[in-house]
Amino acid sequence: MENQVQKKRIFSGIQPSGDLTLGSYMGAIKNWVAMQDEYESIYCIVDMHAITVRQNPADLRRRALEQLAQYIACGLDPQKNILFIQSHVPQHAELGWILGCYTQFGELSRMTQFKQKSQQHADNITAGLFTYPVLMAADILLYQADLVPVGADQKQHVELCRDIAQRFNGVYSDTFTLPVPFIPQMGARIMSLGNPENKMSKSDPEGCVYLMDPPEVIQRKFKRAVTDSETAVKFDREHKPGVSNLLTVYCAATGKTLEEAEAEFSGQGYGVFKPAVGEAVIELLRPVREETARLLQDKAYLESVYREGARKAQGIAQRTLAKVHRKIGFIAR
């Protein structure tokens, strides 16, 4: 029981703005599963973040439920982790507003992701897209998270979250735990199969593998993966980014080291190598795909998981919010 108290708390979430990819699994969810006994873990389906760009309502609902099923199918145990849907815990939005009053316009203007998404969605640059990092700060600070597993593209947002927390703590005394961005050593950074200079993205159907892709589609995507005009299966991120990416995927899927993988395909060429990577991924994802399909047939179970997760999350979130209300001068409810 004593060890339970001493566990550090982790919070993270993924948007249901598209189907989960091999990159999400290898770069994030696989690590979450590996850490679930070591940390007190809270994982969220961040549907409120997803609506910073237009979503089809039916698709958003479907993907949120599928994502929960995939979390569980990937190995996240609802008994060991708090799994919930962001919009089911209204404290996120409430703390988001309060923290927005302690965030500078200039800080948000400097966010790299806002600049990028503004270019991608030039016809729909909303205030929500601009203040997205404040809601992300609220997500993290509500749970007094010690660690936030993030990709390199989100590190700037966690740093802003720390700045907001320090500013608030400086005015009102210690209120929030200062979170640390946590990039696990074993997290594989998976790049696009079509353009290995870019991270694998759910918005690039041909360059990414989705967790629910059938075997023949996975194999086709790997056979078409961009490599180079040579034939040597060798890791060299600068000169052979495509092959290096495939080696990273192969090693993450099989547990082999780069040296073992290079030796295995020495002198065999890409015609043998690419289908072998595809087959390794097919076998890695087969149980995830099958278990997800089974879970989606049991809507009552999934509903019980997200309701119980929201209940536990609200218990923690409300304690933080009550403390914030008291500090800033709101009358107790």
Secondary structure, DSSP 8 states (H G I E B T S, - for coil): -HHHHH--EEEEEE--SS--BHHHIIIIIHHHHHHTTTSEEEEEE-HHHHTTS---HHHHHHHHHHHHHHHHHTT--TTTEEEEEGGG-THHHHHHHHHHTTS-HHHHHT-HHHHHHHHHTTT---HHHHHHHHHHHHHHHHTT-SEEE--GGGHHHHHHHHHHHHHHHHHHSS-S---EEE--TT----B-SS-TTSB--TT-TTT--BTT--HHHHHHHHHT----SS-----BTTTBHHHHHHHHHHHHHH---HHHHHHHTTTT-HHHHHHHHHHHHHHHHHHHHHHHHHHHT-HHHHHHHHHHHHHHHHHHHHHHHHHHHHHHT----
